[in-house]
Amino acid sequence: MRAVDIIVKKRDKYELTGEEIEFFVQGFTRGEIPDYQASALAMAILLNGMTPRETTDLTLAMAHSGQVLDLSKVVDIAVDKHSSGGVGDKTSLVVLPVAAANGLKVGKMSGHGLGFSGGTLDKMESIPGYRSDLSTEEFLAQLKDVGIVLTGQTLDLAPADGKLYALRDVTGTVQSTPLIASSIMSKKIAAGAQAIVLDVKVGLGAFMQTLDEGRQLAEMMVSIGELAGRKTVALLSDMNQPLGHAVGNALEVIEALETLRGGGPEDFREHCLHVAAHMLLLGGRATDLNEGRQLAEWALIEGRALHQFRRLVEAQGGDPAYVDDPSRFEGARYVEVVEAPSSGWLAEVHARIVGEAAVNLGAGRAKKDDPIDHAVGFLIHHKVGDRLEKGQPLFTVYANDEKRLKTARETVLQAHKISDAPARPLPLFYN
């Protein structure tokens, strides 16, 4: 078997066998198949696609290219969630504690942000002392004893995916749906997930811009999950405007804490309850979605979810005083409220523009090794469909540099479109 024959076969639109995919992935992982041949196969896949069976075989080959975690000794069922990334998406900070408060043991491996999409670990690391580099042994012990873990992917999980993604990033093949689906699902399977809730973002602030693209990705990942023997459900959620009000690391943690205390923005709270209900249903803690939602609501009302978040922070070395008193978070040097320039209805808050403006303030990374300023970001005060009056607070900028503040103010003002006619509110989820 030769790598070039596999490339030519996919180039000519033929279906690859499981053996061919396994040969290629293992050879690439070991360094026997060079980058230029892997790049050629990625381009052939981008142009010609893959069948569900091919995509599943690719997913499993990448998952088994390194360590595959077995969580069966510490949990009765390992339920994981994945968000395809967005602006203001701090969902894991609420959903995981809600699930844990209802008896599910949840161990999630997450990532740092790159580009306009914020990283869950960057948010958690705004809490002084919080460790996101747990070893395999620490991960398993905390999952067993505490019941909730949120750490980085420091294990030898799906190394083939890491190598292939680095190539896709520089060869114009990131947007291949089979490659996106297999990348996401290979990491979930390698991390021991037996049931997976996928939150697929769609819109201006998402990687999948249209509903059709999002639905195609969601259906492909569900198909992979089912063929791989995992219970899988995919939700399609809107990412045309930021989720909640806060965009920026410490600001988002504070908003998550408000939500865990029973408050928080209505759209963010509803989003979290819906995702948590699906997790509780998949994990066997609820018999239907209505019961799952009720259980999730009670976890917030009774403070049990907040207690689980505090346990998570404490277990991973973070200072729980920040959970008890969010005013302890370091504030930005400059805070400016920007007013609505005219009256009307809010017709758009362009999520990607807001996300990129947050990166430029220092809340995210343009390059992998860029430092993060946890204090900076925005509070976006209104949602599409809201009625605005001229002079009313529109958004607030938190900055540590006057020049960057000025640029951010102008950029985010442009991201807001005010209409003379009523604008329809955006849905939280799509069918």
PyMOL commands that set and color helices and strands:
alter all, ss='L'
color gray80, all
select helices_A, chain A and resi 3-11+18-30+35-48+52-63+92-101+120-124+136-145+159-171+177-190+211-227+249-260+266-282+289-301+304-315+321-324+326-328+351-361+402-415
alter helices_A, ss='H'
color red, helices_A
select strands_A, chain A and resi 79-83+106-110+148-152+195-202+231-238+246-247+334-339+344-349+377-380+387-388+393-399+416-419+429-430
alter strands_A, ss='S'
color yellow, strands_A
deselect
rebuild
show_as cartoon
